[in-house]
Amino acid sequence: MSDMLSQESIRKFSDMRTQAFMKSMLPFLRRKPIELLPFEEVRSMLGLTHVRKLGVQDVPLDKIVGSIGRYDDFTREFLPRRDDQENRWRQVYDLSTSMTGFPPVELFKVGDAYFVRDGNHRVSVARANDAETIEAYVTEYITPVEISPNDTLDEILIKAGAASFAQATNLDKLRPGHNISLTNPGRYKYLLRHIAVHKYFREIECRCEISWEDAVASWYDHVYLPLVEEIRERDILSHFPGRTEADLYAWLVFHRAALEKRYGIGQVDDEDVVAALEEEATASPIKKVERAIKRKIDPDSLPPKV
């Protein structure tokens, strides 16, 4: 079969493989992620269940950034990553240049990103032919999270965590413009836990039951915001590029828990934990290495890294 394939398909496949190799070797020169998004992981983390058929559409090829099951076979630009793909890829290429052409691909749409259900090689060949769009049967998964074609899996996870936090707290309505965002998606659950603890102690204090929304508002006004204002006043965030105020608050929560475990609940005030954060910000490189080693040997001896 391979003897019947065109010489042009050999040249094209070789060129695509070379591009794939070069871009995988020089990821630091690229602003865009190189890996295809795995659809099943995205669907799971976003809890996608509701779908609707959109029919046949012309889809921009640069918005097709993921796949089902074949996400290791191609780069984000659908460059083939393995030599054993050659025969199949060349068959599809020759079909694309024939009078017959190839049928529409099948895609799942999530936000503004598309995932290949069937037709990975056709998408790859279409990009090799410098096409801008491809005909596709599109099924859309409804999502409350805005997904863009440039998102990485970590960025989608962060967006999913933020959406879950917003839904659980209703903070967008209770305190519009609150600006709570984390760069570590797993820490949203710790904020929720901290709100629950605050609710518990408020109820003990007043000997009454308070609503979840009242607890959220109280936590934001009397716990979260005072610490954040202290962080702003001391300009601590400038020492942690790429982090957010909420990131530093989460670190302070961890650190307070470690100190209270040692000294007792209620024995550690805000000044102590903010001062500890300043120390973390100004720690010498050697001291940071020592902390990293100690954290590896005895994870419970230090709070997590900011």
N, C-alpha and C positions, 0 to 999 in steps of 0.2 A: 504493500500500500504506500509506504513512504517513497518508493521510487517514482510513483505517479504524481507526487506533490511538486509544486512549482519551485524553481530556483529562487524566485522572489520571496516565497514564504520562508525559505532557509535564511535569507538575508534579514528579513524582518524579525524573525524569532531571535536570531543571534543578536540583533541590535537591541531588542527588548530585554534580553537576558543580561547584556552588558550594562544597560541602564539600571536594571534592578540591582546588580552587583555593586555598581559605583554608588548608588544612593544608599544602599545598606551599609557601605563602608564609611560613608561620610555623613552620618546623621546630624552632626553638629553644624553642617552648612545649610540644613533645611529648617524652615520654620514650621512646616506642616509635619504631622506624624506620618510614619512610614507604614505602620501596621494597619491592616484591615480590621474593622470592628466586628467582633463575634456577635451575631444577632441574638443568639440564645441568652448570652450574658446580659445584653442590653435589655431584652424583654423581661428577664428575671428581676434585674435591679430596679426597673421602672414599674414592674407589676402590670405589664401590658396584657389586656384581655380583649378589649372591644375593638372590632375591626369593621371596615367598610370597603366595598369594592369601588375603585375609581375608574375601572375600565382601561382601555388602551390609551397611553399618553406618550408624548415625546419627552423623555427625561434627560436633563443635562447630565452628561457623563461625569462631570467633576463633583456631582452631588451623590454619586454612588460610591459609598465609602465602607461598605461592610458586606458580609456574606454569611450564609448558613452552612457551616461545616467545612467550607473551603477557604477560610480566612487565612490559613497558613500557606496557601498555594500562590497567592499574589500579594503585591504591595498595595498600599492605599491608592496608587495610580494604576492598579491592575497590571503591573509588570510581572511576568511569570518568574517564580523564584526557584524552579527546579528544572534541570535538563530533561527529566523524564516526561515533562509536559509537551515536549516538542512536537511529537506526532499529532496529538489531538489539536494543539494550537494551530499547526500548519493546515490541517484539514479545514478548520473553521475559517482561517484566513483565505484559503483558496475558494471556499464557498462564498465568502463575502465579496470576492471580485468576479464571481461568475454571474451569469444571467439570472440564476435562481435567487441568490442572496440568502440570508438566514431569517428565521421567524423571530417574532418579538421575544424578548427575555421576560422573566417573571421577577418582579421586585416587591419588597415590603418597604413601605414608607413610614418613618418615625420622625415626627417633627419636619425638619427640612433635609433629613438625611435618608438615603435609600440603601437597602440591603438586597443582595442577589439571592433569590430563591432558586432560580434555574437560569443558567446562561453566563457563568463566570468567564468562559473563554470568549464568548461573543462580546462581552463588555471589554475584555482585554484587546481583542482584535479591533473593535471600533475605535478605541483610544489610539491604537497603533496606526490606524488610518486617518488620524487627526479629525475624527468626527466630533461634533459638539454635543449631539444628542443621540439617543437610541430609543427605538420603539419598544414599549414595555407594557405588559399587563401589571397594573399597580393595585396592591391591597394596602390600605393605610391602617396602622395601629394608632388609635387615639391616645395621646399622651398629654398630661398637663404640664410637662417639662419641655422647655424649648431646647431642641437638639439641633446643632448646626453641623454641616459636613466637616468642619475643622476640629470638632471635639475629639479628645482622647477618651479612652475608657474611664480614666480617673476623673476627668472633667464631668463626664456624664454621671458618675457616681456621686460627685460633689453636688451636682444639680439635683439629683434624686434625693440626697440627704437634706438639702435645703427645702425642697418641696414638702418632704415628710414633716420637717420641723415646723414649717409654716402652717401646714394643715393641722398638726397636733396642738399648736399654741394659739392660732388665730392672731398672732402678734402683728401681722400686717394691718389688721383693723384696729386692734387694741392700742398699738403704738405705731402709727404710720411713719415711715422713714426711719425705722429702728436701725437699719444697716447691719444686722447681724449676719455675717457670712464667715464660713470656715474653709480652710484649705485642706483640712483632714475630715472627710465625710463621716468617719466613725465617731467623731466627737460630738456630733449633734445629739446622740443618745445620752451623752453625759450631761449636756445642758438640760435635757428633759428630766433626767434623774435629779439634777440639782434643783429644778423647779419643784419636783415632787417632794424633795426633802424640805424645801422652804415652806411648802404648803403644810406639811406635817407639823413643823415647829410653830407656824402661825396659828394652827388650830389648837395646839397645846397651850399657847400663850393666851389666846382669847377664850379658850374652853368652848369653842363653837365650831361649826362646820362652815368652811368657805368654799366657794365654787372654784373650779379649775381656772376659769378665766380671771377671777379675782386674784388667784394665786400667781398666775402668769404676769399680770400687770404689776402686782406687788413685788415679785422677783425682779422684774425689769427695773422698776423705779428705785427699789431700796437695796438691791444686791448687785445686779449687773451694772447699772449706770454709774453708781459711785466709784466702782473699781475702774471702769473705762475712763471716767473723768480724771481719775488719778493718773492713769496711764498717759492720757493726753497732756496733762499738766507737766509731767516729767519728760514728755517727748520720748518715751521708751520705744514706741513703735519704729522710730527711725533706725534703731539698732538691729531690727529684724526685717530686712528687705524681703518682700514677697509674702509676708504674713499680714494678718488683719487684727483689728482690736479684739474681735471675738476669739481669735487664736490665742492671744495673750491672756484673755480672761479664762479660757479653758485651761491653760497652763497654771494659772493662779489657783483654779479650783483643785487641780491635781495636787499642787504644792501644799495648799491649805490642808487637804485630806491627809497628806503625809505628815505634816507638822502636828495636826490634831491627833493623829494616831499615836504620836510620841508624847505630846503634852496634854492631851485631853480636849474634848469638844468645848468650844467657847473660849479657849485659852489663847487663840491666835487671832490678832486683829488685822485689818486691811493693810495697815502700815508695814507690818512684818512681811506679808506675802509680796507686796509691791516692792519692798526693798530687796527681797530675794530675787525678784524678776530683774531688777536693775543690776544686781550682782551677776546674774546669768548673762545679761547683755554685755557687760564689760569684762567678763572673764577672759583671762589670757588664753592663747591657743593651747598652751601646755595644760592649763587647768581644765580646759574643755576635753582634751584627750584623756586626762585622768578620770574625768567624770564618765566619759564614754566607756572606758575599761571597767570602771566600778559598776556602771549600769549593766554591762554584759555579764559580769561575774555575779552580781547581786541585784537583779532587776528591781527589787522592792526597796532598795536603799536610797534611791533618788526618784524624784518625780519625772515623768516623761519629758523628752525634749520639746522645746517650743515649736 
